[in-house]
């Protein structure tokens, strides 16, 4: 694309128009096929369930609990304990669900799902915008790989925080790439704002935002603009401070309620440590890892703490969780390093190569959690297997192309773009390295799909060179 093009011109081509039309048609079809109960904020499939669920029998926690408490109880409290002020998840997604309940008189979360479909469309357009500036003519493929990604589609039609956070993080990537292109300060300011929004939706990027004052000057230096390094460091620091300012209200809320510093609640920290413990203990005990990855078994229940400390019951909620977390961290540190390789390898495979088909099943209310519940034959079985292999095949093919994309960017000397993509992917992989799965990959889907497009560019050039060599005289 030339610099004389208007801002909208990159989007105005027939291929992209057809891709957008196909995406909108698919979205309408999915909404038509979804059971209407999936839109209810209090839907319960099993009348004997211990707690209400809100989509196809699966619980919505991050944000939905907060919204339900605000709307149905008029209190900012935990859904399972009205004596405790809400701290479980940052507020942005809960605010969106709450607005949906207000707009539908408490009857539906459909407006949130429609918003997420719109965000998925915008996400695809972000990919198109980025690719057209680095490989003109390939933007429509980038749009398709993002917008028709099974992992993203499944989550877009379910009430989960992940898509809102992923689109916000992707907007950060777009802003940083735009800054490297024209070095305008506005892009760094926007990057800080979007980072703050992302971390107020999911806390996963709270460490990554601190790298901007160092990472961006390094990328500018790699790009050959050494005279702009100091200015970029200042702008990176400003972006970090903007993000922290947006995060500050939630940070202060957590500190006032729980007395701890950080975006994550003590209960969620406990869940993180507990997951690691169950993964390592299952490996130690020779249990099948895939059957115990989601175990919620606490090896140190209240009875254990009470036996060690008679004053346990008199401690407040936050102090009890601090002690639980300290006990779990100590236990996790005592595991042998020999237990780590297999769970790490298994987690890596789950992170990069699972397709997210479970969310597609949830979206269409297809039983899949237990072997006994899965369809055994007929059209239901065909649909079950088609979804499974579409999702897994898509993940496998695009990840293979992403490896070619890394090679292409390296050979073409586009090191800043390569480092931004690979660095972001590695960060989100590393923070879930013991229990990776497709949902946690969502915040890396844009850079992965960008790399896949560049892999296609390399493959097309390779095939073109081969065809040219065969057709040349004397070949």
Secondary structure as the mmCIF struct_conf table of DSSP 4:
data_model
#
loop_
_struct_conf.conf_type_id
_struct_conf.id
_struct_conf.beg_label_comp_id
_struct_conf.beg_label_asym_id
_struct_conf.beg_label_seq_id
_struct_conf.end_label_comp_id
_struct_conf.end_label_asym_id
_struct_conf.end_label_seq_id
TURN_TY1_P TURN_TY1_P1 UNK A 3 UNK A 4
BEND BEND1 UNK A 5 UNK A 5
TURN_TY1_P TURN_TY1_P2 UNK A 7 UNK A 8
HELX_RH_3T_P HELX_RH_3T_P1 UNK A 9 UNK A 11
BEND BEND2 UNK A 13 UNK A 13
HELX_RH_AL_P HELX_RH_AL_P1 UNK A 14 UNK A 33
BEND BEND3 UNK A 34 UNK A 34
HELX_RH_3T_P HELX_RH_3T_P2 UNK A 36 UNK A 39
TURN_TY1_P TURN_TY1_P3 UNK A 41 UNK A 42
BEND BEND4 UNK A 45 UNK A 46
TURN_TY1_P TURN_TY1_P4 UNK A 47 UNK A 48
BEND BEND5 UNK A 50 UNK A 51
STRN STRN1 UNK A 55 UNK A 55
TURN_TY1_P TURN_TY1_P5 UNK A 56 UNK A 57
STRN STRN2 UNK A 58 UNK A 58
TURN_TY1_P TURN_TY1_P6 UNK A 62 UNK A 63
HELX_RH_AL_P HELX_RH_AL_P2 UNK A 64 UNK A 68
HELX_RH_PI_P HELX_RH_PI_P1 UNK A 69 UNK A 73
BEND BEND6 UNK A 74 UNK A 75
STRN STRN3 UNK A 77 UNK A 78
TURN_TY1_P TURN_TY1_P7 UNK A 79 UNK A 80
STRN STRN4 UNK A 81 UNK A 85
BEND BEND7 UNK A 88 UNK A 89
BEND BEND8 UNK A 91 UNK A 91
HELX_RH_AL_P HELX_RH_AL_P3 UNK A 92 UNK A 103
TURN_TY1_P TURN_TY1_P8 UNK A 104 UNK A 106
BEND BEND9 UNK A 107 UNK A 107
HELX_RH_AL_P HELX_RH_AL_P4 UNK A 110 UNK A 132
TURN_TY1_P TURN_TY1_P9 UNK A 133 UNK A 134
BEND BEND10 UNK A 135 UNK A 135
TURN_TY1_P TURN_TY1_P10 UNK A 136 UNK A 137
HELX_RH_AL_P HELX_RH_AL_P5 UNK A 139 UNK A 147
TURN_TY1_P TURN_TY1_P11 UNK A 148 UNK A 148
HELX_RH_AL_P HELX_RH_AL_P6 UNK A 150 UNK A 156
TURN_TY1_P TURN_TY1_P12 UNK A 157 UNK A 157
BEND BEND11 UNK A 158 UNK A 158
BEND BEND12 UNK A 161 UNK A 161
HELX_RH_AL_P HELX_RH_AL_P7 UNK A 162 UNK A 182
HELX_RH_AL_P HELX_RH_AL_P8 UNK A 185 UNK A 199
TURN_TY1_P TURN_TY1_P13 UNK A 200 UNK A 201
HELX_RH_3T_P HELX_RH_3T_P3 UNK A 203 UNK A 205
TURN_TY1_P TURN_TY1_P14 UNK A 206 UNK A 207
HELX_RH_3T_P HELX_RH_3T_P4 UNK A 208 UNK A 211
HELX_RH_AL_P HELX_RH_AL_P9 UNK A 212 UNK A 222
TURN_TY1_P TURN_TY1_P15 UNK A 223 UNK A 224
HELX_RH_3T_P HELX_RH_3T_P5 UNK A 226 UNK A 228
HELX_RH_AL_P HELX_RH_AL_P10 UNK A 229 UNK A 258
BEND BEND13 UNK A 259 UNK A 259
BEND BEND14 UNK A 262 UNK A 264
HELX_RH_AL_P HELX_RH_AL_P11 UNK A 266 UNK A 284
TURN_TY1_P TURN_TY1_P16 UNK A 285 UNK A 286
HELX_RH_AL_P HELX_RH_AL_P12 UNK A 289 UNK A 292
TURN_TY1_P TURN_TY1_P17 UNK A 293 UNK A 294
BEND BEND15 UNK A 299 UNK A 300
HELX_RH_AL_P HELX_RH_AL_P13 UNK A 302 UNK A 308
TURN_TY1_P TURN_TY1_P18 UNK A 310 UNK A 311
HELX_RH_3T_P HELX_RH_3T_P6 UNK A 312 UNK A 314
BEND BEND16 UNK A 315 UNK A 315
HELX_RH_AL_P HELX_RH_AL_P14 UNK A 317 UNK A 333
TURN_TY1_P TURN_TY1_P19 UNK A 334 UNK A 334
BEND BEND17 UNK A 335 UNK A 335
HELX_RH_3T_P HELX_RH_3T_P7 UNK A 337 UNK A 339
HELX_RH_AL_P HELX_RH_AL_P15 UNK A 340 UNK A 353
HELX_RH_AL_P HELX_RH_AL_P16 UNK A 357 UNK A 363
TURN_TY1_P TURN_TY1_P20 UNK A 364 UNK A 365
BEND BEND18 UNK A 369 UNK A 370
HELX_RH_3T_P HELX_RH_3T_P8 UNK A 371 UNK A 373
BEND BEND19 UNK A 374 UNK A 374
BEND BEND20 UNK A 377 UNK A 377
HELX_RH_AL_P HELX_RH_AL_P17 UNK A 378 UNK A 411
TURN_TY1_P TURN_TY1_P21 UNK A 412 UNK A 413
HELX_RH_AL_P HELX_RH_AL_P18 UNK A 415 UNK A 430
TURN_TY1_P TURN_TY1_P22 UNK A 431 UNK A 434
BEND BEND21 UNK A 435 UNK A 435
HELX_RH_AL_P HELX_RH_AL_P19 UNK A 438 UNK A 441
HELX_RH_3T_P HELX_RH_3T_P9 UNK A 442 UNK A 444
HELX_RH_AL_P HELX_RH_AL_P20 UNK A 445 UNK A 471
BEND BEND22 UNK A 472 UNK A 472
TURN_TY1_P TURN_TY1_P23 UNK A 473 UNK A 474
#
